[in-house]
């Protein structure tokens, strides 16, 4: 297993960016001609507000689970920008995540290029980012995990946008992040619009895993989104369970999400917690 921090110049964001990757390379073999076989299934995992590319390493047991499931995990930094494009500002966080980062990591690591082997997930702000980019780039991602997602666009569009996100940021912040709050509705930042567009175009919608804690301040917003998805007959696994907007809940449901994904047969690798290298 390799835990790698990568810095590279993003053409999309026009600056140096950083991501952390978990690559279980011992389970990837090479052919005699130098090409790679058994390319890895990959999860692009997005952190929440105030976080960065190291969050999941310190907050969850993702490193162990990635090894056990022979899964590559790519964790970029979202810079509190909700992973969306703002063409008017020349900022393209969505394109960076779903196009440039996918292409760059596939060229750098032995990752599968198949849609059925490529997943996106995130928590809170990252859950929102996973939803909008997973839906927008539905030809790249087959499964979406949205843990306690920030699906509070209705609040942002209401007369009291400061209540969105439990008041973490002021309205001016959201206005900047989304390139104007009033521009969200019926755009590629609107998860309900993206679902309806895929239905209208008769496109396959990625399968969605949607857990929320019953003590989470986003519970009502997520329930409303669940009702919307149900009304559209979207492929969905929805779970309400005891917990808040915290790492205890996300650690639990990240593991259950991995169990839900169509991953390879589990195989424990040689590491400090398994010195024999036997499963």
C-alpha positions in Angstrom: 0.0 0.0 0.0 1.2 3.5 -0.8 0.0 6.7 0.9 1.0 9.5 -1.5 0.8 13.3 -1.4 0.9 14.8 -4.8 1.4 18.5 -5.8 0.9 19.5 -9.4 0.0 22.5 -11.5 -3.6 22.4 -12.4 -4.4 23.9 -15.8 -8.1 24.2 -14.7 -7.4 26.1 -11.5 -4.2 27.8 -12.7 -2.2 27.1 -9.6 -0.4 24.3 -7.7 -2.9 22.0 -6.1 -2.5 19.1 -3.6 -4.2 15.8 -3.2 -3.6 12.6 -1.1 -3.9 9.2 -2.6 -4.2 5.7 -1.2 -2.9 3.2 -3.8 -2.9 -0.5 -2.9 -0.2 -1.2 -5.5 0.8 -4.7 -4.2 -2.4 -6.0 -5.7 -1.7 -4.7 -9.1 0.6 -6.9 -11.3 2.5 -6.0 -14.5 2.5 -8.0 -17.7 5.7 -8.9 -19.5 5.3 -6.1 -22.0 5.4 -3.5 -19.1 1.6 -2.8 -19.2 -0.5 -3.1 -16.1 -3.3 -5.6 -15.5 -5.9 -5.6 -12.7 -6.3 -1.9 -12.7 -7.8 -0.5 -9.6 -11.3 0.6 -8.9 -11.2 4.2 -7.7 -13.1 6.5 -5.2 -12.8 10.3 -5.5 -13.5 11.4 -1.9 -14.3 15.0 -1.2 -14.0 16.6 2.3 -16.3 19.1 3.9 -16.1 22.8 4.7 -13.0 24.0 6.7 -11.1 20.7 5.7 -8.5 19.7 3.3 -7.0 16.7 1.6 -5.8 15.1 4.8 -9.2 15.0 6.6 -10.2 11.4 5.9 -6.8 10.1 6.9 -7.1 11.7 10.3 -10.9 11.4 10.7 -11.7 7.9 9.5 -10.1 4.5 8.9 -10.2 4.9 5.1 -6.6 3.8 4.7 -7.2 0.4 6.2 -10.5 -0.1 4.3 -9.0 0.9 1.0 -6.3 -1.7 1.5 -8.8 -4.4 2.5 -11.0 -3.6 -0.6 -8.2 -3.2 -3.1 -9.5 0.3 -3.8 -7.6 3.4 -4.8 -8.8 6.6 -3.0 -8.1 10.1 -4.3 -8.7 12.9 -1.8 -8.3 16.5 -3.2 -8.6 19.8 -1.4 -11.8 21.8 -2.1 -10.8 25.1 -0.5 -14.3 25.8 0.8 -15.5 26.3 -2.8 -18.2 23.6 -2.9 -16.6 21.9 -5.9 -18.5 24.0 -8.5 -17.6 26.0 -11.6 -17.8 29.8 -11.7 -17.0 30.7 -15.3 -17.5 34.4 -14.7 -14.6 34.2 -12.2 -12.5 31.9 -14.2 -12.8 29.2 -11.5 -13.7 25.6 -12.4 -13.6 23.4 -9.3 -16.1 21.0 -10.7 -14.2 20.5 -14.0 -11.0 20.1 -11.9 -12.5 17.3 -9.8 -14.4 15.4 -12.5 -12.2 15.9 -15.6 -8.6 17.1 -14.8 -8.1 15.2 -11.6 -9.6 12.0 -13.0 -7.4 12.2 -16.1 -4.3 13.1 -14.2 -4.6 10.3 -11.6 -5.4 7.8 -14.3 -2.2 8.7 -16.1 -0.2 8.7 -12.8 -1.6 5.5 -11.2 -2.8 2.1 -12.4 -6.5 3.0 -12.2 -9.4 1.6 -14.2 -10.8 3.9 -16.8 -14.2 2.1 -16.7 -17.3 4.0 -15.4 -18.4 1.0 -13.4 -15.1 1.1 -11.5 -15.2 4.8 -10.8 -17.0 6.3 -7.8 -17.4 9.7 -6.1 -18.4 10.5 -2.6 -18.1 13.2 0.1 -19.4 14.6 3.4 -21.3 17.8 4.0 -19.9 20.3 1.5 -18.2 17.4 -0.2 -21.5 15.5 -0.2 -23.0 18.3 -2.2 -19.9 18.3 -4.5 -20.2 14.6 -5.0 -23.9 14.9 -5.9 -23.6 17.7 -8.4 -20.5 16.4 -10.1 -21.6 12.8 -10.0 -24.8 13.7 -11.7 -23.2 16.2 -14.1 -20.4 13.8 -15.1 -22.6 10.7 -15.0 -20.6 9.1 -17.8 -17.6 9.1 -15.5 -19.1 8.0 -12.2 -21.3 5.0 -11.6 -22.0 5.5 -7.9 -22.3 8.5 -5.6 -22.0 8.6 -1.8 -23.4 11.7 -0.2 -22.9 11.7 3.6 -24.9 14.4 5.4 -24.8 16.4 2.2 -25.2 20.2 2.2 -28.4 20.1 0.2 -29.7 23.4 1.5 -30.1 25.4 -1.8 -33.8 26.1 -0.9 -32.6 27.9 2.2 -30.0 29.9 0.2 -32.7 31.0 -2.2 -35.1 31.9 0.7 -35.3 35.3 2.4 -33.0 34.1 5.2 -29.9 32.5 3.5 -27.8 33.0 6.6 -29.5 30.0 8.2 -28.1 27.7 5.5 -25.3 25.5 6.8 -26.2 26.3 10.4 -25.0 29.8 9.8 -21.4 28.8 9.3 -20.8 31.3 6.6 -22.5 34.6 5.8 -24.7 35.2 2.7 -21.8 37.1 1.0 -19.7 33.9 1.2 -22.3 31.8 -0.6 -22.9 34.5 -3.1 -19.2 34.4 -4.0 -18.9 30.6 -3.9 -21.9 30.0 -6.3 -21.2 33.0 -8.5 -24.5 34.6 -7.4 -27.1 32.8 -5.2 -29.9 33.7 -7.6 -28.1 31.9 -10.5 -28.2 28.5 -8.8 -31.7 27.4 -9.7 -31.9 25.4 -12.9 -28.1 25.4 -13.3 -25.4 22.7 -13.0 -25.2 23.7 -9.3 -28.8 22.6 -8.7 -28.9 18.8 -7.9 -32.7 18.6 -8.5 -32.3 20.2 -11.9 -29.5 17.8 -12.8 -31.6 14.8 -11.9 -34.6 16.1 -13.9 -32.3 16.7 -16.9 -31.0 13.2 -16.8 -34.5 11.9 -16.7 -35.6 14.2 -19.5 -32.6 13.0 -21.6 -33.3 9.4 -20.7 -29.8 9.0 -19.3 -28.9 6.5 -16.6 -28.6 8.1 -13.2 -25.7 7.0 -10.9 -26.8 5.0 -7.9 -26.9 7.1 -4.8 -26.0 6.3 -1.2 -27.5 8.9 1.2 -27.0 8.5 5.0 -27.9 11.3 7.5 -27.8 11.4 11.3 -31.0 12.0 13.2 -29.3 14.7 15.3 -27.8 16.4 12.2 -28.8 20.1 11.6 -29.1 19.1 7.9 -31.7 16.4 8.6 -34.8 18.3 7.3 -33.0 19.4 4.1 -31.8 15.8 3.4 -35.3 14.4 4.1 -36.7 16.9 1.5 -34.0 15.8 -1.0 -34.8 12.1 -0.3 -38.5 12.8 -1.0 -37.6 14.5 -4.3 -35.4 11.5 -5.3 -38.1 9.1 -4.4 -40.7 11.0 -6.4 -38.4 10.7 -9.4 -37.7 7.0 -8.8 -34.0 7.5 -8.6 -31.8 4.5 -7.7 -31.2 5.3 -4.0 -30.1 3.8 -0.7 -31.4 6.2 2.0 -30.5 5.8 5.7 -31.4 7.7 8.8 -29.4 6.6 11.9 -28.5 8.0 15.3 -25.7 10.5 15.0 -24.8 14.1 14.3 -22.7 16.1 11.8 -19.5 14.6 13.0 -16.6 12.1 12.3 -18.1 9.3 14.4 -21.1 9.2 12.0 -19.0 9.6 8.9 -16.5 7.0 9.9 -19.3 4.5 10.4 -21.0 5.3 7.1 -18.0 5.5 5.0 -17.3 1.9 5.9 -20.9 0.9 5.1 -20.7 2.8 1.8 -17.6 0.8 0.8 -19.5 -2.4 1.7 -22.3 -1.2 -0.6 -20.1 -0.5 -3.6 -19.4 -3.2 -6.1 -15.8 -3.8 -5.0 -13.3 -6.6 -5.4 -13.2 -9.5 -3.0 -11.5 -8.3 0.2 -7.8 -9.2 0.6 -5.7 -8.0 3.5 -2.3 -6.7 2.5 1.0 -6.7 4.3 1.1 -3.8 6.7 1.9 -2.9 10.3 -1.6 -4.2 11.4 -1.2 -7.4 9.4 2.4 -8.5 9.5 1.7 -11.9 7.8 0.1 -10.4 4.8 -2.7 -13.0 5.0 -6.4 -12.3 4.9 
